[in-house]
C-alpha cells in the first residue's frame, strides 16, 4: 500500500512541472505571435566591424562615416534608413548621423560625404545634432566612454522627405513603413 502515496506524489510533481511549463510555452507562443505582428522588430544584423570607434571615424581623426554591413535583408525592402546616436550625451540622446533612401545593400562604404544628396551610394542625409548635414563622428566630453548606437531600418518604400530634415521628421516619415530593423553599438572616449 506504500506505492499508492508514491504514485500520488509522482503525479503531483508531474502536474506541477507541466503546470509550470505551460505558462512558459504560452509565453513563447505569445512572443512568437508578437514577432509576427511587429514587422519592425530587431531582426536585421548590423555590423560596424568594431566595438570601440577607431579614431579615423571620430572628431579626433578624419571624421569619416564608418562602413556598415547589414545581414538578413529580405527582397521586400525598398530602401534603408539609418540613425546614429549617442544616448549617453549630457543633454540626452545626441544625433550623429541621419541618412535615408539608401538602396538595400549588404554593405555601405566608409566616408560618405557630408552632403544633403549623395550619389554613391545614392541617398539623402539629414541634419545632425551639431547642426550640420551628414555624418559627424563621436566627440564626447572628457570622462567615461559614451555608447553610440546605429539603428538601421528596412522600409517598404523610399521616403518623401527633403534632405536636411531632422530626426523627428525622419521618424515621422518612417511611421508605418518599417519592415525590419537592427542595430549595432560601439563606444568611444574616456
RODO-2510 file (C-alpha; in nm, 4 decimals, decimal comma):
residues 190
     n   res          X          Y          Z
     1     x     0,0000     0,0000     0,0000
     2     x     0,3061     0,2272     0,0194
     3     x     0,3053     0,2509    -0,3581
     4     x    -0,0193     0,4487    -0,3759
     5     x     0,1234     0,7539    -0,1884
     6     x     0,4349     0,7345    -0,4056
     7     x     0,2260     0,7266    -0,7231
     8     x     0,0148     1,0182    -0,5993
     9     x     0,3295     1,2149    -0,5119
    10     x     0,4744     1,1433    -0,8567
    11     x     0,1522     1,2619    -1,0205
    12     x     0,1571     1,5781    -0,8082
    13     x     0,5177     1,6509    -0,9116
    14     x     0,4405     1,5815    -1,2768
    15     x     0,1321     1,8044    -1,2643
    16     x     0,3279     2,0880    -1,1045
    17     x     0,6052     2,0554    -1,3644
    18     x     0,3541     2,0541    -1,6506
    19     x     0,1671     2,3429    -1,4925
    20     x     0,4907     2,5410    -1,4630
    21     x     0,5886     2,4620    -1,8214
    22     x     0,2504     2,5617    -1,9532
    23     x     0,2915     2,9367    -1,8840
    24     x     0,6395     2,9202    -2,0385
    25     x     0,5043     2,7571    -2,3501
    26     x     0,2258     3,0144    -2,3647
    27     x     0,4801     3,2917    -2,3157
    28     x     0,6950     3,1599    -2,6019
    29     x     0,3878     3,1350    -2,8244
    30     x     0,2885     3,4913    -2,7293
    31     x     0,6391     3,6153    -2,8134
    32     x     0,6216     3,4383    -3,1486
    33     x     0,2817     3,5971    -3,2195
    34     x     0,4161     3,9395    -3,1194
    35     x     0,7123     3,8986    -3,3561
    36     x     0,4767     3,8128    -3,6410
    37     x     0,2643     4,1196    -3,5627
    38     x     0,5658     4,3552    -3,5268
    39     x     0,7396     4,3833    -3,8648
    40     x     0,9754     4,6483    -3,7237
    41     x     1,1287     4,4095    -3,4713
    42     x     1,5054     4,3859    -3,4350
    43     x     1,5703     4,1071    -3,6825
    44     x     1,8449     4,2572    -3,9004
    45     x     2,2056     4,2003    -3,8080
    46     x     2,4104     4,5187    -3,8308
    47     x     2,7896     4,5215    -3,8044
    48     x     3,0276     4,8121    -3,7722
    49     x     3,3305     4,5847    -3,7534
    50     x     3,4486     4,7267    -3,4206
    51     x     3,3392     4,7626    -3,0563
    52     x     3,5371     5,0826    -2,9951
    53     x     3,5282     5,3544    -3,2608
    54     x     3,8626     5,3798    -3,4405
    55     x     3,9926     5,7366    -3,4237
    56     x     3,9512     5,7853    -3,8008
    57     x     3,5710     5,7789    -3,7559
    58     x     3,5726     6,0401    -3,4753
    59     x     3,6309     6,4127    -3,4291
    60     x     3,9824     6,3230    -3,3123
    61     x     4,0594     6,1749    -3,6540
    62     x     3,9319     6,2148    -4,0084
    63     x     3,5639     6,2144    -3,9009
    64     x     3,4747     5,9659    -4,1761
    65     x     3,1480     5,7758    -4,1657
    66     x     3,2182     5,4104    -4,0841
    67     x     3,1437     5,1171    -4,3129
    68     x     2,8244     4,9323    -4,2230
    69     x     2,7336     4,5715    -4,3023
    70     x     2,3677     4,4635    -4,2977
    71     x     2,2640     4,0977    -4,2860
    72     x     1,9165     3,9450    -4,3050
    73     x     1,7601     4,1864    -4,5530
    74     x     1,4721     4,0375    -4,7439
    75     x     1,3835     4,1266    -5,1011
    76     x     1,0749     4,3205    -4,9883
    77     x     1,2752     4,6197    -4,8596
    78     x     1,2695     4,9184    -5,0962
    79     x     1,5046     5,1446    -4,9009
    80     x     1,7209     5,1726    -4,5906
    81     x     1,7332     5,4498    -4,3300
    82     x     1,9916     5,4826    -4,0527
    83     x     2,0207     5,6884    -3,7341
    84     x     2,3438     5,7064    -3,5332
    85     x     2,3014     5,8483    -3,1845
    86     x     2,4826     5,8926    -2,8547
    87     x     2,2336     5,8012    -2,5795
    88     x     2,4932     5,8961    -2,3138
    89     x     2,5238     6,2628    -2,4172
    90     x     2,4981     6,5076    -2,1242
    91     x     2,1737     6,6649    -2,2523
    92     x     2,0055     6,3475    -2,3716
    93     x     2,0346     6,1481    -2,6918
    94     x     2,2515     6,3265    -2,9481
    95     x     2,2211     6,2559    -3,3224
    96     x     2,5438     6,1996    -3,5166
    97     x     2,4005     6,0829    -3,8491
    98     x     2,0723     6,0643    -4,0367
    99     x     2,0702     5,9000    -4,3784
   100     x     1,7807     5,7533    -4,5781
   101     x     1,6654     5,6316    -4,9194
   102     x     1,9695     5,4058    -4,9460
   103     x     1,9097     5,1213    -5,1904
   104     x     1,9011     4,7963    -4,9917
   105     x     2,2685     4,6934    -4,9923
   106     x     2,4539     4,4395    -4,7903
   107     x     2,7299     4,6907    -4,7221
   108     x     2,7640     5,0669    -4,7035
   109     x     3,1123     5,2079    -4,7678
   110     x     3,3024     5,4332    -4,5309
   111     x     3,3467     5,8019    -4,5984
   112     x     3,0040     5,9068    -4,7258
   113     x     3,0458     6,2815    -4,7905
   114     x     2,8553     6,5277    -4,5689
   115     x     2,6169     6,6418    -4,8440
   116     x     2,2370     6,6604    -4,8465
   117     x     2,2228     6,4407    -5,1581
   118     x     2,4831     6,1710    -5,2092
   119     x     2,5479     5,9983    -5,5419
   120     x     2,7448     5,6920    -5,4328
   121     x     2,5704     5,5302    -5,2640
   122     x     2,2634     5,7242    -5,3658
   123     x     2,0977     5,8637    -5,0526
   124     x     1,9684     6,1704    -4,8720
   125     x     2,1114     6,2949    -4,5428
   126     x     1,9697     6,4989    -4,2617
   127     x     2,0840     6,7475    -4,0019
   128     x     2,2793     6,6043    -3,7088
   129     x     2,2959     6,7359    -3,3517
   130     x     2,5883     6,9621    -3,4436
   131     x     2,3597     7,1431    -3,6887
   132     x     2,5449     7,0206    -3,9964
   133     x     2,4485     6,7757    -4,2713
   134     x     2,5625     6,4152    -4,2818
   135     x     2,7904     6,2221    -4,0521
   136     x     2,9759     6,3766    -3,7606
   137     x     3,1606     6,1217    -3,5541
   138     x     3,1853     6,0613    -3,1830
   139     x     3,3228     6,3590    -2,9928
   140     x     3,2326     6,3045    -2,6265
   141     x     3,3434     6,5351    -2,3451
   142     x     3,6203     6,4081    -2,1143
   143     x     3,5063     6,1335    -1,8785
   144     x     3,3594     5,7909    -1,9216
   145     x     3,3285     5,6442    -2,2721
   146     x     2,9969     5,7013    -2,4469
   147     x     2,7890     5,4408    -2,6286
   148     x     2,6984     5,5079    -2,9904
   149     x     2,4034     5,3166    -3,1315
   150     x     2,3481     5,2779    -3,5052
   151     x     1,9853     5,1926    -3,5818
   152     x     1,9077     5,0538    -3,9272
   153     x     1,5573     5,0383    -4,0732
   154     x     1,4455     4,8434    -4,3823
   155     x     1,1476     5,0291    -4,5292
   156     x     0,8697     4,9340    -4,7692
   157     x     0,9355     5,2395    -4,9909
   158     x     1,1610     5,5383    -5,0331
   159     x     1,0719     5,8327    -4,8101
   160     x     0,9257     6,1536    -4,9469
   161     x     1,1375     6,3606    -4,7100
   162     x     1,3546     6,6550    -4,8116
   163     x     1,7290     6,6408    -4,7466
   164     x     1,8386     6,8329    -4,4402
   165     x     1,5445     6,7058    -4,2337
   166     x     1,5858     6,6398    -3,8626
   167     x     1,5389     6,3203    -3,6624
   168     x     1,1775     6,3850    -3,5626
   169     x     1,0861     6,4387    -3,9284
   170     x     1,2668     6,1208    -4,0336
   171     x     1,0968     5,9161    -3,7635
   172     x     0,7550     6,0595    -3,8600
   173     x     0,8184     5,9751    -4,2274
   174     x     0,9140     5,6159    -4,1341
   175     x     0,5959     5,5644    -3,9308
   176     x     0,4189     5,2508    -4,0579
   177     x     0,6874     5,1793    -4,3213
   178     x     0,9411     4,9771    -4,1195
   179     x     0,9617     4,6155    -4,2328
   180     x     1,2722     4,5159    -4,0372
   181     x     1,5250     4,6818    -3,8128
   182     x     1,8509     4,6145    -3,6377
   183     x     2,1243     4,7926    -3,4506
   184     x     2,4906     4,7889    -3,3657
   185     x     2,6748     4,9732    -3,0915
   186     x     3,0288     5,0810    -3,0175
   187     x     3,1914     5,3090    -2,7599
   188     x     3,4346     5,5991    -2,7717
   189     x     3,6018     5,8323    -2,5243
   190     x     3,7264     5,8059    -2,1747
***
